[in-house]
Amino acid sequence: MTDKESQLSKILSELNRLSDQQEKVTIELHELQEEVSRLLYSKSSEAEGKRIVEKPVEIDEIEKPISSVIEPDKPQFTDQKQEVQKPASPEIMSHEDSVTKKPQKKSDLEKFIGENLINKIGIIITVIGVSIGAKYSIEHDLISPLTRIILGYLAGVTLIGIGMKLKKNYHNYSAVLVSGAMAIMYFITFAAFNFYGLFPKGLAFALMLVFTGFTVFAALQYSQQVIALIGLVGAYGVPFLLSDGTGDVRILFLYIAIINIGILIISFKRYWKPVYYTAFVLTWLIFLGWFTNSYDSTIHFATALIFDACFFATFYATFMAYKLIRNEKFTGESVALLLLNSFIFYGVGYAILDSTTAESQFLGIFTALNAVIHFAVSMVLYKRQQVDKNLFFLVSGLVLVFITLTIPVQLDGNWVTIIWSAEAALLFWIGRTKAIPVYEKLAYPLMVLAFFSILHDWSFTIVDYRSGTDANVMPIFNIRFLTSAIFLACFGFIIWLSRKGNYQPAWPKGTNLNTLLSYVIP
């Protein structure tokens, strides 16, 4: 990709982001216009039949008094200032700053309470009220089960209708009504299936899929995360609400995979990160809960391995899309999310392969495959030069971590020491000579691992020597002597390179860590 194409891609991404922000600003401006209209209407009502004439108001900072005649719906303007006159009162005969700043703070608080807090509390009370009403009617057998369900659906449909009608003038309140209506729809469908058996499982499942689809559609139309989150939680809850313990787990995970793809596309399109985080947490919690309690290697081996890889790939691809297409900044939460996704996938995959004797021999290959996946991603990041270099270093670090894990998983004994020593020397050389501190820092843990590994090898050598097991071992040309020689050569190379004054260390000279390392590596 040429520089011009890269710049064009970045500009288009920025235009999409600004377009989304413009849409939100347009909605807020519309709400402010409504508030101004209501205030002007209330003011004109109070002044009906009476024209208010303001007397000249003297202000300390202005030598000449400013007098004006104000009509209820037409604020007057002067050459120096713009003022909205109100009926004469001692409270408003104050300095300009107190007139403009203090009401603004009060207005912001009132806006938050009136447009965000109260309406959400109201819809929660409505949903709880419908639930309590349904429960009360069940316990006291006031109406037939079919009537209860019909009334519940009517309540939900009514809220949707009211919400749609109010959308133009009361956008936020309309969105809250629709989200509450969808919560009622989920609950009533669950009650019809579980409490009364009015719906078969297939119909209840289909209805909840429709509700989920409509919720996602409404979230896009309203540009409201709260609706998407309700739809998301409802979608993940459907299989468990309708489960009778006899379902096929493959259908469950296929359903979750499809929901994930749709939801993550929406979260990326609208830049709704909470939706992405919610999908990530719920998906892995469901999968790990099933794997811990119900996994049977003789039945679920292939299913567990396939969907473990599927969920990992979905979240990994979404994570990279945010970084490469949205040009999202690299943060601490990015590190946590990438590491969690990678190690959950590896840990579950390792446990799946280790659960059977035949497949346990592929543990090293599986670990190396993880390194290959992250290496491919690191190459993509390397070619996209505008990507944050810290992301590239993190993914490259994962490559090294899984290569390091592959060695003891697949090999044993002296080979582990040899490869760890060589890897430490290579990383130290790259970090020191190419001025990439992160690689030098990664070399130090490998030095520690190689050191303890050689001690472990020497302990077995001493035991074998004392027991007479190695009586016929050829001097010099044996694996244990060669391992020690390679270990010394690698560490000698590291010491020689650290003494050269041509390169800068990872930690500046004079710092505590640099001083400590000067004793460890003389």
C-alpha positions as CSV (number, residue, x, y, z in Angstrom):
1,M,0.0,0.0,0.0
2,T,1.5,3.4,-1.0
3,D,1.8,6.4,1.3
4,K,-1.1,8.2,-0.6
5,E,-3.4,5.2,-0.2
6,S,-2.5,4.9,3.5
7,Q,-3.2,8.6,4.0
8,L,-6.5,8.3,2.1
9,S,-7.5,5.3,4.2
10,K,-6.8,7.3,7.4
11,I,-8.7,10.3,6.2
12,L,-11.7,8.2,5.3
13,S,-11.6,6.6,8.7
14,E,-11.5,10.0,10.3
15,L,-14.5,11.2,8.2
16,N,-16.5,8.2,9.3
17,R,-15.8,9.0,13.0
18,L,-16.7,12.7,12.5
19,S,-19.9,11.7,10.7
20,D,-20.9,9.6,13.7
21,Q,-20.1,12.5,16.1
22,Q,-22.1,14.9,13.8
23,E,-25.1,12.6,14.1
24,K,-24.9,12.7,17.9
25,V,-24.5,16.5,17.9
26,T,-27.5,16.9,15.6
27,I,-29.6,15.0,18.1
28,E,-28.4,17.1,21.0
29,L,-29.1,20.3,19.1
30,H,-32.6,19.1,18.4
31,E,-33.2,18.5,22.1
32,L,-31.8,21.9,23.0
33,Q,-34.2,23.5,20.5
34,E,-37.1,21.8,22.1
35,E,-36.0,23.0,25.6
36,V,-35.8,26.6,24.3
37,S,-39.2,26.4,22.7
38,R,-40.8,25.2,25.9
39,L,-39.1,28.0,27.9
40,L,-40.3,30.7,25.5
41,Y,-43.8,29.2,25.5
42,S,-44.0,29.2,29.3
43,K,-42.7,32.8,29.4
44,S,-45.2,34.1,26.8
45,S,-48.0,32.4,28.7
46,E,-47.1,34.2,31.9
47,A,-46.9,37.6,30.1
48,E,-50.1,37.0,28.1
49,G,-52.2,40.3,27.9
50,K,-49.5,42.3,29.5
51,R,-46.5,43.9,27.8
52,I,-43.5,44.1,30.1
53,V,-41.4,47.3,29.8
54,E,-38.1,47.1,31.5
55,K,-36.7,50.2,33.1
56,P,-33.1,51.1,32.4
57,V,-30.8,48.8,34.3
58,E,-27.6,50.3,35.5
59,I,-24.5,48.1,35.5
60,D,-21.4,49.1,37.4
61,E,-19.0,48.4,34.5
62,I,-21.0,50.3,31.9
63,E,-21.3,54.1,32.2
64,K,-24.3,54.5,30.0
65,P,-27.5,52.6,31.0
66,I,-29.1,50.3,28.6
67,S,-32.8,50.4,28.3
68,S,-35.0,48.3,26.1
69,V,-38.5,47.2,25.6
70,I,-38.8,43.4,25.6
71,E,-41.5,41.4,23.9
72,P,-42.1,37.9,25.3
73,D,-40.9,36.1,22.2
74,K,-38.3,38.6,20.8
75,P,-35.2,39.2,22.9
76,Q,-33.5,42.5,22.1
77,F,-29.9,43.0,21.0
78,T,-27.6,45.9,21.7
79,D,-24.3,47.0,20.1
80,Q,-22.3,45.8,23.0
81,K,-24.0,42.8,24.5
82,Q,-26.8,40.4,23.8
83,E,-29.3,40.1,26.7
84,V,-32.5,38.2,27.2
85,Q,-34.6,40.4,29.5
86,K,-36.8,38.9,32.2
87,P,-39.4,40.6,34.4
88,A,-37.8,43.1,36.8
89,S,-36.8,41.4,40.0
90,P,-34.1,42.1,42.6
91,E,-32.6,38.6,42.0
92,I,-31.7,39.3,38.4
93,M,-30.3,42.8,39.0
94,S,-26.8,41.4,39.3
95,H,-23.5,41.2,37.5
96,E,-23.5,39.6,34.0
97,D,-21.3,36.7,35.0
98,S,-23.8,35.5,37.6
99,V,-26.6,35.7,35.1
100,T,-24.8,33.6,32.5
101,K,-22.7,31.1,34.4
102,K,-24.8,29.9,37.4
103,P,-28.0,29.0,35.4
104,Q,-25.8,27.0,33.0
105,K,-24.6,24.7,35.8
106,K,-28.2,24.3,37.0
107,S,-29.4,23.6,33.5
108,D,-26.8,20.9,33.0
109,L,-27.9,19.1,36.2
110,E,-31.6,19.5,35.3
111,K,-30.9,18.2,31.8
112,F,-29.1,15.1,33.2
113,I,-31.9,14.4,35.8
114,G,-34.8,15.1,33.4
115,E,-33.6,13.5,30.2
116,N,-31.4,10.7,31.4
117,L,-32.0,9.6,35.0
118,I,-35.7,10.0,35.6
119,N,-36.8,8.3,32.3
120,K,-34.5,5.3,32.9
121,I,-35.7,4.9,36.5
122,G,-39.3,5.2,35.1
123,I,-38.9,2.4,32.6
124,I,-37.2,0.2,35.2
125,I,-40.2,0.7,37.4
126,T,-42.5,0.0,34.5
127,V,-40.8,-3.3,33.7
128,I,-40.7,-4.3,37.4
129,G,-44.4,-3.4,37.7
130,V,-45.4,-5.6,34.7
131,S,-43.3,-8.5,36.2
132,I,-44.9,-8.0,39.7
133,G,-48.4,-7.8,38.1
134,A,-47.8,-11.0,36.2
135,K,-46.5,-12.7,39.3
136,Y,-49.5,-11.5,41.4
137,S,-52.0,-12.7,38.8
138,I,-50.3,-16.1,38.7
139,E,-50.3,-16.5,42.5
140,H,-53.9,-15.4,42.9
141,D,-55.2,-16.9,39.7
142,L,-57.0,-13.7,38.8
143,I,-57.0,-14.3,35.0
144,S,-56.3,-17.2,32.7
145,P,-52.7,-17.9,31.6
146,L,-53.4,-17.1,28.0
147,T,-54.9,-13.7,29.0
148,R,-51.9,-12.9,31.1
149,I,-49.6,-13.5,28.2
150,I,-51.7,-11.5,25.8
151,L,-51.9,-8.6,28.2
152,G,-48.1,-8.7,28.7
153,Y,-47.5,-8.6,24.9
154,L,-50.1,-5.7,24.6
155,A,-48.1,-3.8,27.3
156,G,-44.9,-4.3,25.3
157,V,-46.5,-3.4,22.0
158,T,-48.1,-0.3,23.5
159,L,-44.7,0.9,24.9
160,I,-43.2,0.4,21.4
161,G,-46.0,2.3,19.8
162,I,-45.7,5.2,22.2
163,G,-41.9,5.2,21.9
164,M,-42.1,5.3,18.1
165,K,-44.6,8.2,18.2
166,L,-42.4,10.2,20.6
167,K,-39.2,9.6,18.7
168,K,-39.3,12.8,16.7
169,N,-39.7,15.2,19.6
170,Y,-38.4,13.2,22.5
171,H,-35.6,11.0,21.1
172,N,-33.9,9.8,24.3
173,Y,-37.2,9.1,26.2
174,S,-38.5,7.2,23.1
175,A,-35.3,5.1,23.1
176,V,-35.8,4.2,26.8
177,L,-39.4,3.2,26.2
178,V,-38.5,0.9,23.3
179,S,-35.7,-0.7,25.3
180,G,-38.1,-1.3,28.2
181,A,-40.7,-2.8,25.8
182,M,-38.1,-5.3,24.5
183,A,-37.2,-6.4,28.0
184,I,-41.0,-7.0,28.6
185,M,-41.2,-9.0,25.4
186,Y,-38.3,-11.3,26.5
187,F,-39.8,-11.8,29.9
188,I,-43.4,-12.6,28.6
189,T,-42.0,-15.1,26.0
190,F,-40.0,-16.8,28.7
191,A,-43.1,-16.9,31.0
192,A,-45.3,-18.3,28.2
193,F,-42.7,-21.1,27.5
194,N,-41.5,-21.9,31.0
195,F,-44.5,-21.2,33.3
196,Y,-47.4,-22.3,31.2
197,G,-46.1,-24.3,28.3
198,L,-48.1,-22.2,25.9
199,F,-45.3,-22.1,23.3
200,P,-43.1,-25.0,22.1
201,K,-39.4,-24.5,22.3
202,G,-39.0,-23.8,18.6
203,L,-41.6,-21.1,18.5
204,A,-40.2,-19.4,21.7
205,F,-36.7,-19.5,20.3
206,A,-37.9,-18.0,17.0
207,L,-39.7,-15.2,18.8
208,M,-36.7,-14.3,20.8
209,L,-34.5,-14.3,17.7
210,V,-37.0,-11.8,16.2
211,F,-36.9,-9.7,19.3
212,T,-33.1,-9.7,19.2
213,G,-33.1,-8.7,15.6
214,F,-35.6,-5.9,16.2
215,T,-33.6,-4.7,19.2
216,V,-30.4,-4.5,17.1
217,F,-32.4,-2.6,14.4
218,A,-33.8,-0.2,17.0
219,A,-30.3,0.4,18.4
220,L,-29.0,1.4,15.0
221,Q,-32.0,3.7,14.3
222,Y,-31.8,5.4,17.7
223,S,-27.9,5.3,17.9
224,Q,-28.4,4.2,21.5
225,Q,-26.0,1.7,23.2
226,V,-28.5,1.0,25.9
227,I,-30.8,-0.7,23.4
228,A,-28.0,-2.7,21.9
229,L,-26.9,-3.9,25.4
230,I,-30.5,-5.0,26.3
231,G,-30.7,-6.9,23.0
232,L,-27.2,-8.4,23.6
233,V,-28.0,-9.6,27.1
234,G,-31.4,-10.9,26.0
235,A,-29.8,-12.8,23.1
236,Y,-27.3,-14.5,25.3
237,G,-29.9,-15.3,27.9
238,V,-32.3,-16.9,25.4
239,P,-30.7,-20.4,25.3
240,F,-30.6,-20.6,29.1
241,L,-34.1,-19.3,29.6
242,L,-35.4,-21.9,27.2
243,S,-33.1,-24.7,28.1
244,D,-34.4,-28.0,29.5
245,G,-31.1,-29.7,29.7
246,T,-31.6,-31.8,26.6
247,G,-30.3,-29.4,23.9
248,D,-27.3,-29.9,21.6
249,V,-24.3,-27.8,22.8
250,R,-23.2,-27.4,19.2
251,I,-26.4,-25.5,18.4
252,L,-25.8,-23.3,21.5
253,F,-22.3,-22.3,20.4
254,L,-23.3,-21.9,16.8
255,Y,-26.0,-19.5,17.9
256,I,-23.6,-17.6,20.1
257,A,-21.1,-17.4,17.3
258,I,-23.7,-15.9,14.9
259,I,-24.9,-13.4,17.5
260,N,-21.3,-12.4,18.2
261,I,-20.6,-11.7,14.5
262,G,-23.7,-9.5,14.2
263,I,-23.2,-7.7,17.5
264,L,-19.5,-7.0,16.9
265,I,-20.2,-5.6,13.4
266,I,-22.6,-3.2,15.1
267,S,-20.2,-2.3,17.8
268,F,-17.5,-1.6,15.3
269,K,-19.8,0.4,13.0
270,R,-21.1,2.6,15.8
271,Y,-17.9,2.5,17.8
272,W,-19.7,1.1,20.8
273,K,-16.9,-0.5,22.8
274,P,-19.1,-1.4,25.9
275,V,-21.0,-3.7,23.5
276,Y,-17.8,-5.4,22.4
277,Y,-16.6,-5.8,26.0
278,T,-20.0,-7.3,27.1
279,A,-19.9,-9.8,24.2
280,F,-16.4,-10.8,25.1
281,V,-17.1,-11.3,28.8
282,L,-20.4,-13.2,28.3
283,T,-19.1,-15.4,25.5
284,W,-16.0,-16.6,27.4
285,L,-18.0,-17.0,30.7
286,I,-20.6,-19.2,29.0
287,F,-17.9,-21.3,27.2
288,L,-15.6,-21.7,30.2
289,G,-18.6,-22.5,32.4
290,W,-19.7,-25.3,30.1
291,F,-16.1,-26.5,29.6
292,T,-15.5,-26.7,33.4
293,N,-18.8,-28.4,34.3
294,S,-20.0,-30.4,31.3
295,Y,-17.1,-31.2,28.9
296,D,-16.6,-34.8,28.1
297,S,-13.5,-35.6,25.9
298,T,-15.1,-38.6,24.3
299,I,-18.1,-36.6,23.1
300,H,-17.2,-32.9,22.9
301,F,-13.5,-33.0,21.8
302,A,-14.0,-31.6,18.2
303,T,-16.8,-29.3,19.3
304,A,-14.8,-27.7,22.1
305,L,-11.7,-27.2,19.9
306,I,-13.6,-25.7,16.9
307,F,-15.6,-23.2,19.0
308,D,-12.6,-22.3,21.1
309,A,-10.8,-21.3,17.9
310,C,-13.9,-19.6,16.5
311,F,-14.5,-17.3,19.5
312,F,-10.8,-16.5,19.7
313,A,-10.6,-15.6,16.0
314,T,-13.8,-13.5,16.2
315,F,-12.6,-11.3,19.1
316,Y,-9.0,-11.1,17.7
317,A,-10.3,-9.9,14.3
318,T,-12.5,-7.3,16.0
319,F,-9.7,-6.1,18.2
320,M,-7.4,-5.6,15.2
321,A,-10.2,-3.9,13.2
322,Y,-10.5,-1.3,15.9
323,K,-6.7,-0.7,15.8
324,L,-6.2,-0.9,12.0
325,I,-9.4,0.6,10.6
326,R,-10.5,2.9,13.4
327,N,-6.9,3.8,14.2
328,E,-7.7,3.4,17.9
329,K,-5.0,4.3,20.4
330,F,-3.1,1.6,22.2
331,T,-4.1,1.6,25.9
332,G,-3.9,-0.5,29.0
333,E,-7.3,-2.1,28.3
334,S,-6.0,-3.1,24.9
335,V,-3.2,-5.0,26.5
336,A,-5.5,-6.8,29.0
337,L,-8.1,-7.7,26.3
338,L,-5.4,-9.1,23.9
339,L,-3.7,-11.1,26.6
340,L,-6.9,-12.5,28.0
341,N,-8.2,-13.5,24.6
342,S,-4.9,-15.2,23.7
343,F,-4.3,-17.1,26.9
344,I,-7.9,-18.2,27.3
345,F,-7.7,-19.7,23.8
346,Y,-4.4,-21.3,24.5
347,G,-5.3,-22.6,28.0
348,V,-8.6,-24.2,26.9
349,G,-7.0,-25.6,23.7
350,Y,-4.1,-27.1,25.8
351,A,-6.6,-28.7,28.2
352,I,-8.6,-30.1,25.4
353,L,-5.6,-31.8,23.7
354,D,-4.2,-32.9,27.0
355,S,-7.5,-34.6,28.0
356,T,-6.8,-37.4,25.5
357,T,-3.7,-39.6,25.3
358,A,-3.6,-39.7,21.5
359,E,-3.8,-36.0,21.0
360,S,-1.4,-35.0,23.8
361,Q,1.5,-35.4,21.5
362,F,0.3,-32.4,19.5
363,L,0.6,-30.0,22.4
364,G,3.9,-28.6,21.1
365,I,2.5,-28.2,17.6
366,F,-0.5,-26.4,19.1
367,T,1.7,-24.1,21.1
368,A,3.8,-23.3,18.0
369,L,0.6,-22.7,16.0
370,N,-0.2,-19.9,18.4
371,A,3.2,-18.4,17.8
372,V,2.6,-18.6,14.0
373,I,-0.8,-16.9,14.3
374,H,0.6,-13.9,16.3
375,F,3.6,-13.8,13.9
376,A,1.3,-13.4,10.9
377,V,-0.6,-10.6,12.8
378,S,2.7,-8.9,13.6
379,M,3.7,-8.9,9.9
380,V,0.5,-7.1,9.1
381,L,1.1,-4.6,11.8
382,Y,4.7,-4.1,10.6
383,K,3.5,-3.2,7.0
384,R,1.0,-0.7,8.4
385,Q,3.5,1.8,9.6
386,Q,1.0,4.2,11.0
387,V,0.0,1.7,13.7
388,D,1.2,2.3,17.2
389,K,4.6,0.6,17.6
390,N,3.6,-0.6,21.1
391,L,0.9,-2.8,19.6
392,F,3.5,-4.3,17.2
393,F,5.8,-5.0,20.1
394,L,3.1,-6.6,22.2
395,V,2.1,-9.0,19.4
396,S,5.7,-9.7,18.7
397,G,6.2,-10.4,22.4
398,L,3.4,-13.0,22.3
399,V,5.2,-14.7,19.4
400,L,8.3,-15.0,21.6
401,V,6.3,-16.2,24.6
402,F,4.7,-19.0,22.6
403,I,8.0,-20.0,21.0
404,T,9.5,-20.1,24.5
405,L,6.6,-22.3,25.7
406,T,6.9,-24.6,22.7
407,I,10.4,-25.7,23.7
408,P,9.6,-27.3,27.1
409,V,6.2,-28.5,25.9
410,Q,7.6,-30.4,22.9
411,L,11.2,-31.1,24.0
412,D,12.8,-32.0,27.3
413,G,16.1,-31.9,29.1
414,N,19.1,-30.4,27.4
415,W,17.3,-29.1,24.3
416,V,15.3,-26.7,26.4
417,T,18.5,-25.2,27.9
418,I,20.1,-24.9,24.4
419,I,17.2,-23.2,22.7
420,W,16.4,-20.8,25.6
421,S,20.1,-19.8,25.8
422,A,20.2,-19.1,22.0
423,E,16.9,-17.3,22.1
424,A,18.1,-15.0,25.0
425,A,21.3,-14.2,23.1
426,L,19.4,-13.4,19.9
427,L,16.9,-11.1,21.6
428,F,19.7,-9.3,23.5
429,W,21.6,-8.8,20.3
430,I,18.5,-7.4,18.4
431,G,17.5,-5.2,21.3
432,R,21.0,-3.7,21.9
433,T,22.3,-3.3,18.4
434,K,19.0,-2.3,16.7
435,A,18.0,0.1,19.6
436,I,14.8,-1.7,20.3
437,P,14.7,-1.8,24.2
438,V,11.6,-4.1,24.4
439,Y,13.6,-7.0,22.9
440,E,16.5,-6.6,25.3
441,K,14.0,-6.5,28.2
442,L,12.5,-9.8,27.0
443,A,15.9,-11.4,26.9
444,Y,16.4,-11.1,30.6
445,P,13.6,-13.4,31.7
446,L,14.9,-16.0,29.2
447,M,18.4,-15.7,30.7
448,V,16.9,-16.6,34.1
449,L,15.0,-19.5,32.6
450,A,18.1,-20.8,30.8
451,F,20.2,-20.5,34.0
452,F,17.8,-22.5,36.1
453,S,17.4,-25.0,33.3
454,I,21.2,-25.6,33.2
455,L,21.2,-26.1,36.9
456,H,18.4,-28.7,36.5
457,D,20.5,-30.5,33.9
458,W,23.6,-30.5,36.0
459,S,21.7,-31.9,39.0
460,F,20.7,-34.9,36.9
461,T,24.3,-35.3,35.6
462,I,25.6,-35.4,39.2
463,V,23.0,-38.0,40.2
464,D,23.7,-40.2,37.1
465,Y,27.5,-39.9,37.7
466,R,27.2,-41.0,41.4
467,S,24.9,-43.9,40.5
468,G,27.2,-45.1,37.8
469,T,24.6,-44.7,35.0
470,D,27.0,-42.5,32.9
471,A,30.0,-44.8,33.2
472,N,30.3,-45.4,29.4
473,V,29.5,-41.8,28.3
474,M,32.0,-40.5,25.7
475,P,33.9,-37.5,27.1
476,I,33.3,-34.1,25.4
477,F,31.2,-35.4,22.6
478,N,28.0,-35.9,24.7
479,I,24.8,-33.9,24.9
480,R,25.4,-32.7,28.5
481,F,28.9,-31.3,27.8
482,L,27.7,-29.7,24.5
483,T,24.7,-28.1,26.3
484,S,27.0,-26.5,28.9
485,A,29.3,-25.3,26.1
486,I,26.5,-23.7,24.1
487,F,25.1,-22.1,27.3
488,L,28.5,-20.6,28.1
489,A,29.0,-19.4,24.6
490,C,25.6,-17.6,24.5
491,F,26.1,-15.9,27.8
492,G,29.7,-15.0,26.9
493,F,28.3,-13.3,23.7
494,I,25.8,-11.4,25.9
495,I,28.5,-10.2,28.3
496,W,30.8,-9.2,25.4
497,L,28.0,-7.2,23.7
498,S,27.0,-5.5,27.0
499,R,30.6,-4.3,27.5
500,K,30.7,-2.6,24.2
501,G,30.2,1.2,24.5
502,N,28.8,1.6,21.0
503,Y,25.2,0.8,22.0
504,Q,22.7,2.2,24.5
505,P,21.3,-0.2,27.1
506,A,17.5,-0.7,27.6
507,W,17.6,1.2,30.8
508,P,19.7,4.4,30.9
509,K,23.0,4.4,32.7
510,G,22.7,5.6,36.3
511,T,19.3,4.1,36.9
512,N,18.8,1.4,39.6
513,L,18.0,-1.3,37.1
514,N,21.0,-0.6,35.0
515,T,23.2,-0.7,38.1
516,L,21.7,-4.0,39.2
517,L,22.2,-5.5,35.7
518,S,25.8,-4.4,35.7
519,Y,26.4,-6.8,38.6
520,V,24.3,-9.6,37.1
521,I,26.0,-9.3,33.6
522,P,29.5,-8.0,34.5
